Amino acid sequence: MIETWQADAILLFGATGDLSRRMLLPSLYFLDADGFLPDGFKVLCTARAHLTREEFVAQVRELLLARSEGLDEAVWKRFEPRLEFTAADATTEAGARELAPMLEGVQAPMFYFSLSPSLYGRVCVALAAAGLAHDQTRIVLEKPIGRDLATSDEINVAVGAVFAEKRIFRIDHYLGKETVQNLIALRFANTLFEPLWNNLTIDHVQITVAETEGVGERWPYYDEYGALRDMLQNHMLQLLCLVAMEPPADMEPNSVRNEKVKVLRSLRRFTRLDAQNNSIRGQYTPGVVGGKQVKGYEAERGQASGIDTFVALRADIDNWRWAGVPFFLRTGKRLPERRTQIAIQFKPVPHSIFGAQARDDLVANRLVIDLQPDEDIKLTLMNKAPGVSAGGMRLQSMPLSLSLLSTYEGPGARRPIAYERLLLDVIRGNSTLFVRRDEVEEAWRWIDGVAEAWREANLTPKPYAAGSWGPAGAFALIERAGRAWSD
C-alpha cells in the first residue's frame, strides 16, 4: 500500500560524489523547478569533504550552470535556501551525531546512501546509535547490494536490523526511465498486446545493454564485479521481469513486485552444459571506437585479468506463458554504439498467401523498445508496397513509432532524469518502482548459479576488439537457436 504522508527532507550521504553531482542534486533542482518539492522541504547534504555550507552551495550552483539546461535564477532563489551541508564521517556514532542539528524539526526524513554498499551497515548502526533512525525515516540504497547472495544478505541483514523493509527503497535508475514505465502501460493499458504476449505468438526476446566507453579508472570496482554482476544482475533482470511478469492485480507496490519475484523464481537454473552452449564471456582488447584508437581492458588495468567486460547468454523462463521462448541477454563495454533495447520478436505468419514474389518480402512483426540513447517504441508491421507490380502484390515492413523525442518533446523541452521520478516516489512513499529484498535475493541466486556454472565449465573471457559487437561466440550462441541479434 502506498503511504499517504510525504517526506519533509532528504539527507544525502556522499553529497560530493559523482552520482550526487551528476544525477541527484540536479534531479532535486528540477523537481523544485517543476513544483514537486513540498513547501519547506530541505535538501540536507553530508560528506567527508571539509567544506563550508557556502563552499558547497557554490559548487552546486556551478554544476547546475554547467548543464545544458542552464540555471533558472528564479528556481535557484527557491532551491538555494533548502540546501544545507555538514562535513561528517557518518560511519561512526560521533560523526552521525554531528548531523543532528540539520535534522531538527524534520519529522519524516529520507536518507539517501550515495555510498559504497560496504558502508551501508556501518552507517545504519551509527544513525541508530545517534538516535536519528526512527519509524518515520525512509532509506534509499544504491546498487550493487553485494557481489553475490551471501554478501547481499549481509548488507540486507545489517540494514534491516535498523530499518523495516517497508522503509527501505532499493533503487535501480533504469526503472525511472519513461520508456520502461511505458512498457507497463503498453502491456496493461491496451487490449492489443496482452492476448499475444505469450509463447503462442512470441518467438523470442532480446535485451541489449551496449556501452561504448571502457572501464577506465573504475577498474578496481569492475575487476571485482564484471559485466555479469554489474549490469545483468540488476538492470537487465529488472527489464526481463517487466517484459515477462503476469498482469498484477493493481499498481500497488507489492502487487507489481510479487509478479516480478515469480519471474525470477521461474528462471531456469544454469548448468555446466548451459555455460558451454548458452553463454559467452568476453573481454575487450585494443580497437577503434568512434573513430579513436582505445586501449584494451588489461592495458587500462595494468596487468592481466580474468574478469568479463561482455556477457551474452540465453535465459529460459519455466512457466506456462513463456515455456519454449528463449530470452537472449547481452551487455558489454567498448561496443560499437551506446544502446539499451528490448526487442520482442513475434512468430511469422503460419502461411503466406502472397505468392513467390512476395515470399522474401514477408518478415515477422517485431516490437522494439529503445531506452537509450533515444526513447522510442516501434512496432513493425507488414504493408503493401506502393505502386503496381507485374508479379502480384509486393510487401514492405513499416514501423509504427511512439517516439518520446518527436511526440512529446517540443522546442525547449527538457528530458527528465530517471532519478527525478524515483526521488519523487520516495518523497511520496511509493515503492512500486523499487526493488524488494526477496527480488534482490532471487536475482543473486540465479546469477550465482551462472557464475558457478562458469567455474565448473572453466569458461574464461574470450577476447574481442573494442568497437566490435563482442566475441564471435556471441553470434554462434544465438545462431544455434536459429535466430540473429537485432543489430
Backbone torsions as a table, in degrees:
resi	resn	phi	psi	omega
1	MET	NA	137.5	179.6
2	ILE	-77.5	129.2	179.6
3	GLU	-69.9	151.8	-172.8
4	THR	-98.6	-10.4	-179.9
5	TRP	-101.7	158.8	-175.9
6	GLN	-106.3	150.2	170.2
7	ALA	-67.6	149.1	179.7
8	ASP	-113.0	3.3	176.8
9	ALA	-165.0	152.7	168.2
10	ILE	-116.0	134.1	172.3
11	LEU	-109.9	109.0	-173.0
12	LEU	-95.7	109.7	176.1
13	PHE	-85.5	138.3	-175.8
14	GLY	76.6	38.1	-170.9
15	ALA	-70.3	-15.9	178.9
16	THR	-99.8	4.1	-178.7
17	GLY	-78.9	174.2	-174.6
18	ASP	-62.9	-46.0	-178.7
19	LEU	-62.0	-43.5	-179.8
20	SER	-62.2	-43.0	-176.1
21	ARG	-71.4	-40.7	-175.6
22	ARG	-81.1	-35.7	-168.8
23	MET	-121.5	-50.7	-167.0
24	LEU	-74.2	-51.0	179.5
25	LEU	-65.0	-43.8	173.7
26	PRO	-60.0	-38.4	179.1
27	SER	-62.1	-42.8	178.2
28	LEU	-64.4	-39.7	176.9
29	TYR	-60.7	-45.8	-178.0
30	PHE	-69.8	-32.9	173.6
31	LEU	-61.8	-39.4	176.3
32	ASP	-65.5	-42.1	-179.9
33	ALA	-60.3	-35.5	-178.2
34	ASP	-89.5	4.8	175.3
35	GLY	80.0	21.7	-176.4
36	PHE	-96.5	-15.2	177.2
37	LEU	-81.1	127.5	-179.1
38	PRO	-61.0	153.5	174.8
39	ASP	-58.3	133.8	179.4
40	GLY	82.3	-1.3	179.5
41	PHE	-64.4	132.4	-176.5
42	LYS	-106.2	142.1	175.0
43	VAL	-110.0	92.8	-175.6
44	LEU	-95.8	134.0	-172.2
45	CYS	-130.4	144.8	176.7
46	THR	-147.2	151.8	176.3
47	ALA	-165.3	171.9	178.6
48	ARG	-78.3	-17.7	-178.8
49	ALA	-59.7	133.7	-177.8
50	HIS	-85.9	87.9	179.1
51	LEU	-123.8	149.3	169.3
52	THR	-82.1	166.9	176.3
53	ARG	-59.5	-42.3	-177.7
54	GLU	-62.1	-40.9	178.9
55	GLU	-66.3	-41.5	179.7
56	PHE	-65.7	-45.5	179.7
57	VAL	-60.3	-39.0	177.9
58	ALA	-63.1	-38.9	177.8
59	GLN	-65.1	-41.2	178.8
60	VAL	-63.0	-42.8	178.8
61	ARG	-61.2	-41.6	-179.5
62	GLU	-65.0	-42.0	-178.5
63	LEU	-68.5	-31.8	176.3
64	LEU	-72.9	-37.7	176.2
65	LEU	-62.8	-33.2	-176.4
66	ALA	-76.0	-14.7	-179.9
67	ARG	-73.0	154.6	-177.3
68	SER	-63.2	-27.3	-179.3
69	GLU	-75.9	-17.9	-179.3
70	GLY	77.2	-171.8	-177.0
71	LEU	-120.8	126.6	175.3
72	ASP	-90.2	115.3	-174.5
73	GLU	-62.9	-33.0	179.1
74	ALA	-66.5	-39.5	177.9
75	VAL	-69.6	-42.0	179.4
76	TRP	-60.1	-36.9	179.2
77	LYS	-62.0	-30.2	177.7
78	ARG	-86.5	-34.2	-174.7
79	PHE	-79.2	-39.5	-174.0
80	GLU	-57.8	-41.5	179.2
81	PRO	-66.1	-18.0	178.5
82	ARG	-72.9	-24.2	-171.3
83	LEU	-78.0	134.2	170.2
84	GLU	-136.5	155.1	178.5
85	PHE	-143.7	136.1	173.9
86	THR	-135.9	126.0	175.1
87	ALA	-79.0	126.5	-177.6
88	ALA	-161.7	154.6	171.1
89	ASP	-99.4	96.8	-172.5
90	ALA	-76.4	0.8	176.9
91	THR	-81.3	-6.0	179.7
92	THR	-118.4	154.1	178.5
93	GLU	-61.6	-40.5	-179.9
94	ALA	-63.1	-42.8	178.8
95	GLY	-65.0	-40.3	178.8
96	ALA	-63.6	-36.6	179.8
97	ARG	-64.3	-27.0	178.2
98	GLU	-67.0	-15.7	179.6
99	LEU	-87.4	-13.1	-175.0
100	ALA	-57.2	-41.4	-179.6
101	PRO	-59.9	-34.1	179.1
102	MET	-66.1	-27.7	-174.5
103	LEU	-93.3	3.3	177.8
104	GLU	-61.7	129.8	-179.5
105	GLY	84.3	-6.8	178.5
106	VAL	-85.5	124.9	-177.1
107	GLN	-95.1	-38.6	-173.9
108	ALA	-135.0	77.2	-178.5
109	PRO	-79.8	155.3	168.7
110	MET	-116.0	125.2	179.5
111	PHE	-96.5	121.0	-179.7
112	TYR	-107.4	117.4	-178.3
113	PHE	-93.6	89.2	172.0
114	SER	-91.2	64.7	-171.3
115	LEU	-134.4	169.6	170.0
116	SER	-64.1	133.1	178.7
117	PRO	-57.0	-22.8	178.1
118	SER	-64.3	-17.0	-178.8
119	LEU	-97.0	-8.0	-173.7
120	TYR	-56.2	-50.2	-176.7
121	GLY	-62.8	-44.0	-178.6
122	ARG	-63.3	-41.3	179.9
123	VAL	-67.4	-40.5	179.0
124	CYS	-62.0	-44.3	178.5
125	VAL	-61.8	-41.7	-179.8
126	ALA	-65.6	-41.3	179.1
127	LEU	-63.5	-40.5	178.8
128	ALA	-65.8	-42.4	-179.6
129	ALA	-64.9	-30.7	-179.9
130	ALA	-85.8	0.5	179.1
131	GLY	74.9	23.2	-176.9
132	LEU	-100.9	-5.9	178.7
133	ALA	-105.7	123.0	-180.0
134	HIS	-144.8	-177.2	-170.4
135	ASP	-78.0	2.7	173.3
136	GLN	-104.7	2.3	-175.9
137	THR	-91.3	136.0	171.2
138	ARG	-110.7	146.8	-177.8
139	ILE	-127.8	134.5	-179.5
140	VAL	-111.9	126.8	-178.1
141	LEU	-113.4	132.0	175.1
142	GLU	-86.1	152.7	173.3
143	LYS	-79.2	162.5	2.0
144	PRO	-87.3	136.2	177.2
145	ILE	-91.8	88.8	-176.7
146	GLY	87.6	175.1	175.4
147	ARG	-119.2	-0.4	173.6
148	ASP	-164.2	-179.6	-176.0
149	LEU	-62.8	-39.9	-177.0
150	ALA	-64.1	-49.1	-178.9
151	THR	-70.7	-31.9	175.5
152	SER	-63.5	-42.7	178.4
153	ASP	-62.0	-39.7	179.0
154	GLU	-58.7	-45.5	-179.5
155	ILE	-66.9	-45.6	-177.6
156	ASN	-65.2	-35.9	177.1
157	VAL	-66.0	-43.5	-179.1
158	ALA	-63.6	-44.1	179.2
159	VAL	-69.4	-41.8	-178.4
160	GLY	-66.4	-19.8	177.2
161	ALA	-70.7	-18.4	-177.8
162	VAL	-109.8	-39.3	-175.6
163	PHE	-119.7	135.4	175.6
164	ALA	-65.1	151.4	-177.2
165	GLU	-55.5	-37.8	-178.4
166	LYS	-67.9	-13.8	178.5
167	ARG	-95.0	-3.2	-175.1
168	ILE	-102.8	124.2	179.8
169	PHE	-115.8	102.4	177.8
170	ARG	-88.6	118.6	-167.3
171	ILE	-97.6	137.4	168.1
172	ASP	-130.4	108.3	-169.5
173	HIS	-63.8	-18.4	176.5
174	TYR	-60.0	-32.7	-177.8
175	LEU	-73.2	-9.6	175.5
176	GLY	-90.9	-6.3	-178.6
177	LYS	-71.5	141.1	-177.2
178	GLU	-56.5	-43.2	-174.6
179	THR	-70.3	-31.4	176.5
180	VAL	-65.4	-44.9	177.3
181	GLN	-66.7	-33.2	178.7
182	ASN	-67.9	-25.5	174.7
183	LEU	-60.9	-39.4	177.1
184	ILE	-63.9	-44.1	178.3
185	ALA	-64.9	-41.2	-179.1
186	LEU	-59.7	-43.8	-177.1
187	ARG	-73.4	-44.3	-165.5
188	PHE	-109.7	0.4	175.9
189	ALA	-111.8	6.7	-179.8
190	ASN	-131.6	135.9	176.1
191	THR	-77.4	-12.8	-174.5
192	LEU	-66.2	-43.8	-168.2
193	PHE	-92.7	-39.8	-170.4
194	GLU	-57.9	-39.8	177.3
195	PRO	-64.7	-20.2	-179.1
196	LEU	-98.4	-3.5	-170.1
197	TRP	-88.0	68.9	-176.4
198	ASN	-163.7	-178.0	-176.4
199	ASN	-73.9	-6.8	177.1
200	LEU	-77.0	-29.4	-175.3
201	THR	-122.5	-18.9	-179.6
202	ILE	-97.9	129.1	-178.4
203	ASP	-84.0	-49.1	178.4
204	HIS	-163.6	170.0	180.0
205	VAL	-129.2	138.5	175.0
206	GLN	-120.5	136.8	173.9
207	ILE	-126.9	120.3	-177.7
208	THR	-121.8	130.1	169.6
209	VAL	-125.0	100.6	-175.6
210	ALA	-110.5	136.3	179.8
211	GLU	-126.7	140.4	179.1
212	THR	-87.7	-26.3	-176.7
213	GLU	-77.3	159.1	175.8
214	GLY	-93.7	-170.5	-179.7
215	VAL	-78.5	-39.3	177.2
216	GLY	58.4	-130.2	-175.9
217	GLU	-74.7	-7.0	-180.0
218	ARG	-84.8	7.1	-172.6
219	TRP	-59.7	-32.2	178.5
220	PRO	-59.6	-40.3	175.4
221	TYR	-69.6	-48.1	-172.0
222	TYR	-66.7	-32.3	-178.3
223	ASP	-67.9	-17.4	177.1
224	GLU	-91.0	-30.9	-172.8
225	TYR	-104.2	-50.2	-176.6
226	GLY	72.8	176.3	-176.2
227	ALA	-64.7	-35.6	-177.9
228	LEU	-59.9	-48.2	-175.5
229	ARG	-87.0	-26.3	-176.6
230	ASP	-78.0	-40.1	-173.2
231	MET	-117.0	-45.0	-171.2
232	LEU	-72.3	-37.1	-175.9
233	GLN	-64.0	-31.5	-175.9
234	ASN	-113.1	-73.2	-173.8
235	HIS	-55.3	-51.8	-171.6
236	MET	-72.3	-37.7	177.0
237	LEU	-69.1	-31.2	174.9
238	GLN	-64.9	-42.8	177.5
239	LEU	-63.6	-42.2	177.9
240	LEU	-59.3	-41.8	-179.5
241	CYS	-62.4	-42.3	-178.9
242	LEU	-67.5	-32.7	176.1
243	VAL	-70.5	-41.5	-166.7
244	ALA	-97.4	-14.2	-171.5
245	MET	-69.0	155.3	174.5
246	GLU	-73.3	157.9	177.7
247	PRO	-61.0	124.1	176.0
248	PRO	-72.8	160.7	-179.8
249	ALA	-65.5	-32.0	179.4
250	ASP	-161.3	-172.4	-178.8
251	MET	-96.9	16.9	173.8
252	GLU	-63.2	146.4	-174.8
253	PRO	-51.1	-49.9	-176.1
254	ASN	-71.4	-27.8	177.3
255	SER	-62.5	-46.3	179.9
256	VAL	-68.3	-46.2	-173.9
257	ARG	-71.9	-28.5	174.3
258	ASN	-60.9	-41.6	-178.9
259	GLU	-69.5	-34.4	177.5
260	LYS	-66.4	-39.9	178.9
261	VAL	-62.9	-38.1	178.9
262	LYS	-60.8	-38.4	177.7
263	VAL	-63.8	-47.6	-178.5
264	LEU	-61.1	-37.0	179.0
265	ARG	-72.0	-20.0	-179.6
266	SER	-90.7	-6.6	178.3
267	LEU	-64.5	128.5	179.7
268	ARG	-66.1	131.1	-178.3
269	ARG	-70.1	141.5	-179.4
270	PHE	-75.2	143.3	173.5
271	THR	-117.4	173.4	177.0
272	ARG	-59.0	-38.3	178.7
273	LEU	-66.5	-38.6	175.9
274	ASP	-62.0	-41.3	179.6
275	ALA	-58.6	-40.9	-178.1
276	GLN	-73.5	-40.0	-172.0
277	ASN	-99.7	-25.3	-170.4
278	ASN	-122.0	19.4	176.7
279	SER	-152.3	158.0	176.3
280	ILE	-146.2	136.1	173.6
281	ARG	-108.7	145.9	179.0
282	GLY	-141.2	162.2	174.9
283	GLN	-142.8	129.8	-173.9
284	TYR	-75.3	143.1	176.1
285	THR	-111.7	176.4	-179.3
286	PRO	-55.9	147.1	-179.4
287	GLY	-173.0	-162.1	-177.3
288	VAL	-122.4	124.1	177.1
289	VAL	-127.9	124.5	180.0
290	GLY	61.5	31.1	178.8
291	GLY	80.8	5.2	-178.7
292	LYS	-118.8	140.2	175.2
293	GLN	-72.0	131.7	-178.1
294	VAL	-129.2	157.6	-179.0
295	LYS	-78.4	161.9	169.8
296	GLY	-81.8	169.2	-177.5
297	TYR	-62.8	-42.3	-177.6
298	GLU	-65.6	-32.2	176.5
299	ALA	-69.0	-37.8	176.9
300	GLU	-65.5	-39.0	-177.4
301	ARG	-77.5	-30.8	179.6
302	GLY	97.4	-3.3	177.0
303	GLN	-165.5	171.4	-177.3
304	ALA	-64.3	150.5	-179.7
305	SER	-149.0	146.4	178.5
306	GLY	-102.5	19.9	-177.0
307	ILE	-85.9	153.6	179.6
308	ASP	-94.0	132.7	170.8
309	THR	-107.3	0.5	178.0
310	PHE	-145.3	136.7	174.6
311	VAL	-139.3	133.6	169.4
312	ALA	-132.5	136.1	179.2
313	LEU	-154.9	162.5	174.5
314	ARG	-103.6	128.5	176.0
315	ALA	-114.5	143.1	177.2
316	ASP	-123.4	138.5	-179.7
317	ILE	-108.5	114.9	-175.0
318	ASP	-91.2	79.6	170.2
319	ASN	-146.3	177.3	-173.4
320	TRP	-65.5	-36.9	-175.5
321	ARG	-69.4	-38.5	-168.2
322	TRP	-115.4	6.4	179.9
323	ALA	-56.4	125.2	178.4
324	GLY	88.5	-2.9	179.4
325	VAL	-100.8	111.3	179.4
326	PRO	-77.7	142.7	172.4
327	PHE	-109.5	118.1	-179.6
328	PHE	-102.5	121.6	-177.3
329	LEU	-117.1	136.0	174.4
330	ARG	-146.7	143.8	177.7
331	THR	-152.3	148.3	-179.8
332	GLY	-170.9	162.3	174.1
333	LYS	-96.4	157.4	176.5
334	ARG	55.8	43.9	174.7
335	LEU	-94.7	170.8	-171.4
336	PRO	-65.4	-26.7	-177.7
337	GLU	-148.5	158.8	175.9
338	ARG	-88.3	118.0	-175.8
339	ARG	-155.2	133.4	167.7
340	THR	-123.6	120.3	-168.8
341	GLN	-148.2	141.2	170.3
342	ILE	-115.4	125.2	179.1
343	ALA	-118.5	118.9	177.2
344	ILE	-100.2	108.2	-177.8
345	GLN	-95.7	117.0	178.3
346	PHE	-83.3	161.6	178.9
347	LYS	-74.6	153.9	177.5
348	PRO	-70.4	162.5	175.0
349	VAL	-61.4	145.3	-175.2
350	PRO	-68.2	-23.2	-178.8
351	HIS	-155.0	134.8	178.6
352	SER	-96.1	132.7	178.3
353	ILE	-100.9	5.3	-166.9
354	PHE	-96.3	2.7	174.5
355	GLY	86.1	174.4	-173.0
356	ALA	-64.9	-37.7	-175.6
357	GLN	-64.4	-32.7	-177.6
358	ALA	-93.2	-1.8	-175.1
359	ARG	-60.2	-43.3	-179.3
360	ASP	-75.2	-17.8	179.0
361	ASP	-76.1	-27.3	-170.0
362	LEU	-78.1	117.5	176.7
363	VAL	-125.7	152.0	-177.7
364	ALA	-70.2	151.5	177.9
365	ASN	-65.3	149.1	178.8
366	ARG	-142.2	135.6	174.0
367	LEU	-107.7	118.7	-177.6
368	VAL	-115.7	123.9	-179.0
369	ILE	-112.7	109.9	179.6
370	ASP	-97.1	126.4	179.0
371	LEU	-98.7	-34.5	177.2
372	GLN	-158.7	150.6	8.7
373	PRO	-76.7	-26.5	177.4
374	ASP	-109.7	142.1	-179.5
375	GLU	-92.2	120.0	-173.8
376	ASP	-156.4	150.2	171.5
377	ILE	-127.6	121.9	-177.5
378	LYS	-124.7	131.3	173.7
379	LEU	-113.5	117.9	179.8
380	THR	-90.9	127.9	-179.8
381	LEU	-123.9	153.6	176.0
382	MET	-82.7	139.4	-176.5
383	ASN	-139.4	151.2	174.8
384	LYS	-67.6	130.4	176.1
385	ALA	-68.0	135.4	-179.0
386	PRO	-61.6	152.1	175.7
387	GLY	101.9	179.6	-177.7
388	VAL	-107.4	136.7	178.6
389	SER	-126.5	134.7	-178.7
390	ALA	-70.2	-24.3	-175.4
391	GLY	-96.1	15.5	-178.3
392	GLY	104.1	-174.6	-175.4
393	MET	-67.7	133.0	172.4
394	ARG	-103.9	148.2	-176.0
395	LEU	-118.3	157.2	173.3
396	GLN	-146.4	151.3	179.2
397	SER	-88.5	127.9	-177.4
398	MET	-126.3	138.1	-179.8
399	PRO	-92.3	139.0	165.2
400	LEU	-99.6	124.9	-171.2
401	SER	-116.2	137.8	170.9
402	LEU	-113.9	55.4	-176.0
403	SER	-68.4	120.6	176.0
404	LEU	-66.0	-33.3	-177.4
405	LEU	-63.8	-45.5	-176.1
406	SER	-87.8	-27.6	-174.8
407	THR	-85.4	-39.8	-170.8
408	TYR	-113.2	-13.7	-173.9
409	GLU	-108.1	99.4	177.2
410	GLY	-88.0	-171.7	179.1
411	PRO	-57.5	129.9	178.4
412	GLY	80.2	-0.6	-179.6
413	ALA	-71.2	146.7	-179.4
414	ARG	-110.4	134.7	176.7
415	ARG	-83.1	119.2	-176.5
416	PRO	-63.1	149.0	172.0
417	ILE	-76.7	139.5	-178.7
418	ALA	-56.1	-33.0	-178.7
419	TYR	-66.5	-22.9	179.3
420	GLU	-59.9	-49.2	179.8
421	ARG	-59.1	-44.1	-174.8
422	LEU	-72.0	-40.6	176.5
423	LEU	-62.3	-42.0	178.5
424	LEU	-63.1	-37.6	178.4
425	ASP	-65.0	-38.2	177.7
426	VAL	-65.6	-44.0	178.8
427	ILE	-55.6	-38.7	-177.0
428	ARG	-92.6	-1.4	176.1
429	GLY	79.0	22.3	-179.0
430	ASN	-99.6	110.4	-175.4
431	SER	-98.9	13.8	-175.9
432	THR	-55.9	-43.6	-175.2
433	LEU	-92.5	20.0	179.0
434	PHE	-116.3	162.3	-170.1
435	VAL	-98.1	124.9	-179.8
436	ARG	-80.1	158.9	-175.3
437	ARG	-57.6	-43.0	-178.2
438	ASP	-69.2	-24.9	172.0
439	GLU	-63.8	-46.5	178.9
440	VAL	-59.4	-44.1	-177.7
441	GLU	-64.7	-44.2	-179.4
442	GLU	-67.0	-37.7	178.0
443	ALA	-63.9	-45.5	178.8
444	TRP	-65.5	-36.6	-179.4
445	ARG	-60.4	-41.7	-180.0
446	TRP	-71.3	-43.6	179.6
447	ILE	-63.1	-41.4	176.8
448	ASP	-59.4	-36.3	177.4
449	GLY	-65.1	-38.6	176.3
450	VAL	-63.8	-47.5	-179.6
451	ALA	-61.5	-39.6	179.0
452	GLU	-67.1	-40.2	177.4
453	ALA	-62.9	-37.8	175.8
454	TRP	-61.1	-43.5	-179.4
455	ARG	-63.8	-43.0	-179.9
456	GLU	-63.3	-36.4	-179.0
457	ALA	-87.9	-1.5	-176.9
458	ASN	53.1	45.8	-176.7
459	LEU	-85.8	111.5	-179.4
460	THR	-104.9	158.6	-179.1
461	PRO	-65.7	135.6	174.9
462	LYS	-90.9	142.6	-179.8
463	PRO	-72.3	144.9	171.2
464	TYR	-142.5	142.5	-177.8
465	ALA	-70.6	134.4	173.3
466	ALA	-54.8	136.1	-177.2
467	GLY	95.3	-3.5	175.8
468	SER	-102.3	176.6	179.8
469	TRP	-94.0	31.4	174.7
470	GLY	98.7	-177.9	-179.4
471	PRO	-62.9	155.7	178.7
472	ALA	-58.9	-29.4	-179.9
473	GLY	-61.2	-23.3	178.3
474	ALA	-67.0	-34.6	178.1
475	PHE	-76.1	-39.0	177.9
476	ALA	-63.3	-35.9	-179.0
477	LEU	-57.2	-48.5	-176.7
478	ILE	-81.3	-30.1	179.3
479	GLU	-68.8	-31.3	176.2
480	ARG	-61.0	-26.7	177.9
481	ALA	-90.9	6.0	178.5
482	GLY	76.5	22.7	179.2
483	ARG	-124.8	179.0	177.9
484	ALA	-143.2	149.3	178.1
485	TRP	-64.1	147.8	-178.9
486	SER	-86.0	75.3	178.7
487	ASP	-100.7	NA	NA
